[in-house]
């Protein structure tokens, strides 16, 4: 049987192109890429203006959301008499907080600050004429780590006494940056409060800060904190209207629950006023029965 001779196996090798040929091939490929890219750009170009318009609209919308009135920053001493000179004084609950400017350097000390707008529900008007039940109030706050302790830090759903003035057609706090620009109210709402123009405004503020009304859901523990001045709120009015505060404490001893009477007694003793203990000695030292 005849056998077929095997053909030797040889790998087919392609010749390496010369440098000139390689450069020509490269240019042809790049040319095709440029043609394809130009064609793609030409196809997308009719959509570009629409996309640019949407991007511009988005930028303008963001800028408008952070744009508030042009207001100067205000610094006040925080003394009771200075704040009492504010054109309007109200108690209100914060319902919304929004940024009203970009963060920028303060014109006073160069620290980063930002303008905010808060929407509040007005509960009581202690001074001035504010018929609106909903009000926008502007204030500046120091941002970042600047400002140290005691800087203003309003929170949603908290209740404050605000000292206001009108500027550039809007209401704003009479001072900025620090918590002494407003007084935190721990004692709930006071729907039956009636302003007496003949009475010093400090006495009305003390009533809102250190008394409660039935049905407002204020616990005994919260009232003890308020009367004991464990928070920094209201201290300036205690110093300014000490006699009125002492009378308020004496009334509290007669009308409130035992833990609150005990806290009032402790405060009266600091003013050198006698006060009959209402509870056992352990209660006097804050160990209240459950």
C-alpha positions in Angstrom: 0.0 0.0 0.0 1.4 3.2 -1.1 1.8 5.8 1.6 1.2 9.5 1.1 4.2 11.6 1.9 3.6 14.1 4.6 3.9 17.7 3.8 6.1 19.5 6.3 4.2 21.8 8.7 5.3 25.4 8.4 3.9 28.3 10.5 2.7 31.0 8.3 4.4 34.2 9.2 3.2 37.6 8.1 5.9 40.0 7.2 6.4 42.9 9.6 5.4 46.1 8.0 8.1 48.7 7.3 8.0 51.9 9.5 6.5 53.8 6.6 3.7 51.2 6.2 3.1 51.1 9.9 2.7 54.9 10.1 0.3 54.8 7.1 -1.8 52.1 8.8 -1.9 54.0 12.0 -3.0 57.2 10.2 -5.7 55.3 8.4 -7.1 53.9 11.7 -6.9 57.2 13.5 -8.6 58.8 10.5 -11.5 56.4 10.7 -11.7 57.1 14.5 -11.9 60.8 13.8 -14.5 60.3 11.2 -16.6 58.1 13.6 -16.2 60.6 16.4 -17.2 63.5 14.2 -20.2 61.6 13.0 -21.2 60.8 16.5 -20.8 64.5 17.6 -22.9 65.6 14.6 -25.7 63.2 15.6 -25.6 64.3 19.2 -25.3 68.0 18.5 -29.0 68.7 18.1 -29.5 67.4 21.7 -26.6 69.5 23.2 -28.5 72.8 23.6 -31.4 71.0 25.4 -28.9 69.3 27.8 -27.1 72.6 28.3 -30.4 74.3 29.0 -31.4 71.7 31.6 -28.0 72.0 33.3 -28.3 75.8 33.4 -31.8 75.5 34.8 -30.6 73.2 37.5 -27.8 75.5 38.5 -30.1 78.5 38.7 -32.6 76.5 40.7 -29.9 75.5 43.3 -28.6 79.1 43.4 -32.2 80.5 43.9 -32.8 78.0 46.7 -29.8 79.4 48.6 -30.5 83.1 47.9 -31.9 85.2 50.6 -32.2 88.9 51.3 -29.1 91.0 51.7 -28.8 91.4 55.5 -25.9 92.6 57.6 -24.8 90.5 60.5 -25.8 91.7 64.0 -23.9 91.3 67.2 -25.5 92.2 70.5 -24.5 91.9 74.1 -27.3 89.6 75.0 -28.3 91.6 78.0 -32.0 91.6 78.9 -32.4 95.3 78.5 -30.8 95.3 75.1 -33.0 92.6 73.8 -36.1 94.2 75.4 -35.6 97.1 73.0 -36.2 94.9 70.0 -39.3 96.1 68.0 -41.0 92.7 68.4 -40.8 89.8 70.9 -42.6 86.5 70.3 -42.8 83.0 71.4 -42.9 80.5 68.6 -42.3 76.9 67.5 -39.8 76.2 64.7 -41.3 74.1 61.9 -38.8 74.4 59.1 -35.2 75.5 58.7 -33.6 76.3 55.3 -30.3 77.6 54.1 -30.7 81.1 52.6 -27.2 81.7 51.4 -23.9 80.1 50.6 -21.3 79.8 53.3 -19.1 82.9 53.1 -16.7 84.9 55.2 -18.1 87.1 57.9 -17.7 90.8 57.3 -17.1 91.2 61.0 -14.5 88.7 61.9 -13.8 86.7 58.8 -15.2 83.4 60.2 -17.4 81.3 57.9 -21.1 82.1 58.3 -24.3 81.2 56.6 -27.7 82.9 56.5 -30.7 80.7 57.4 -34.4 81.1 57.1 -36.7 79.4 59.6 -40.5 79.2 59.4 -42.2 79.4 62.8 -45.7 79.2 64.2 -46.3 82.2 66.3 -48.0 81.4 69.7 -47.7 84.5 71.8 -46.8 88.1 70.9 -45.2 89.9 73.8 -44.2 93.0 72.0 -45.0 94.6 68.7 -47.8 93.9 66.2 -47.4 90.6 64.3 -50.8 89.5 63.0 -49.3 86.5 61.1 -49.5 83.1 62.6 -46.8 81.8 60.4 -43.6 83.8 60.0 -40.2 83.6 58.3 -37.3 84.7 60.4 -33.7 85.1 59.2 -30.5 84.7 61.2 -26.8 84.1 60.7 -25.0 81.1 62.1 -21.3 80.4 62.4 -20.3 77.3 60.5 -17.7 74.6 60.9 -15.7 74.5 64.2 -15.7 78.3 64.5 -17.8 80.1 67.1 -17.0 78.0 70.1 -19.5 77.0 72.7 -22.8 78.7 73.0 -23.3 79.4 69.3 -26.8 79.5 68.0 -28.2 76.0 67.1 -31.9 76.2 66.5 -33.7 72.9 66.0 -36.9 71.9 64.4 -40.0 71.7 66.7 -38.3 73.5 69.5 -40.0 76.5 71.2 -38.2 79.8 71.6 -38.7 83.4 72.6 -37.4 85.4 69.7 -36.3 89.0 69.7 -36.9 90.4 66.3 -36.5 93.5 64.1 -37.6 94.1 60.5 -34.9 94.8 57.9 -35.0 94.7 54.1 -38.7 93.9 54.3 -38.2 90.7 56.3 -38.1 89.7 60.0 -34.7 88.8 61.5 -33.2 88.1 64.9 -31.9 91.2 66.6 -28.5 89.5 67.0 -26.7 86.6 65.4 -24.3 83.8 66.1 -25.0 82.9 69.7 -27.7 81.2 71.8 -28.2 84.3 73.9 -30.0 85.8 70.9 -33.1 83.7 71.9 -34.5 81.9 74.9 -35.3 78.2 74.8 -38.8 77.5 76.3 -39.0 74.1 78.0 -42.4 74.7 79.6 -44.6 74.0 76.6 -47.2 76.2 75.0 -49.2 78.9 76.8 -52.4 79.3 74.9 -54.1 81.3 77.7 -51.4 83.8 78.0 -52.6 87.4 77.8 -50.2 90.3 77.3 -50.5 93.2 79.7 -48.9 96.4 78.2 -48.6 97.9 81.6 -46.5 95.0 82.9 -42.8 94.8 82.3 -42.0 92.5 79.4 -39.5 90.7 81.6 -42.3 89.4 83.9 -44.2 88.0 80.9 -41.0 86.3 79.7 -40.5 84.8 83.2 -44.0 83.4 83.1 -43.4 81.7 79.8 -40.0 80.3 80.8 -40.9 79.0 84.3 -44.6 78.1 84.4 -46.7 75.6 82.6 -50.3 75.3 81.6 -52.5 72.2 82.0 -52.8 69.9 79.0 -49.5 70.9 77.4 -47.7 67.6 78.2 -44.9 69.1 80.2 -43.5 66.6 82.7 -42.4 67.3 86.3 -38.8 66.5 85.4 -38.8 69.1 82.6 -40.3 71.7 85.0 -37.6 70.9 87.6 -34.9 71.5 84.9 -36.5 74.8 84.0 -36.9 76.1 87.5 -33.5 74.9 88.6 -31.9 76.8 85.8 -29.9 73.8 84.8 -30.1 75.1 81.3 -28.7 78.5 80.4 -32.0 79.8 79.2 -33.7 82.6 81.1 -30.8 83.5 83.4 -30.6 87.1 82.2 -34.3 87.7 83.0 -33.8 86.1 86.5 -31.0 88.7 87.1 -33.0 91.5 85.6 -36.3 90.8 87.3 -35.2 89.0 90.5 -38.1 90.2 92.6 -40.6 89.0 90.0 -38.8 85.7 89.9 -39.0 85.3 93.6 -42.7 85.9 93.6 -43.1 83.4 90.8 -41.3 80.8 92.9 -43.4 81.5 96.0 -46.5 80.9 93.9 -45.0 77.7 92.4 -44.4 76.4 96.0 -48.2 76.7 96.7 -49.6 75.4 93.4 -47.3 72.8 91.8 -46.5 69.1 92.3 -44.0 68.0 95.1 -40.9 67.7 92.9 -41.5 71.1 91.4 -42.2 72.7 94.8 -38.9 71.2 96.0 -37.0 72.7 93.1 -38.7 76.1 93.8 -37.8 75.9 97.5 -34.2 75.3 96.6 -34.1 78.3 94.4 -35.8 80.5 97.1 -33.1 79.5 99.6 -30.4 80.8 97.2 -32.1 84.2 97.5 -32.2 84.0 101.2 -36.0 83.4 101.3 -37.5 80.9 103.8 -39.3 78.0 102.3 -41.0 75.1 104.1 -39.9 71.7 102.8 -42.6 70.0 100.9 -41.1 66.6 100.8 -38.7 64.4 102.8 -35.0 65.2 102.9 -34.1 62.8 100.2 -36.6 64.5 97.9 -35.0 67.9 98.6 -31.8 66.5 97.1 -33.3 65.5 93.9 -34.2 61.8 94.7 -37.8 62.0 93.7 -40.2 59.1 94.1 -41.2 57.3 91.0 
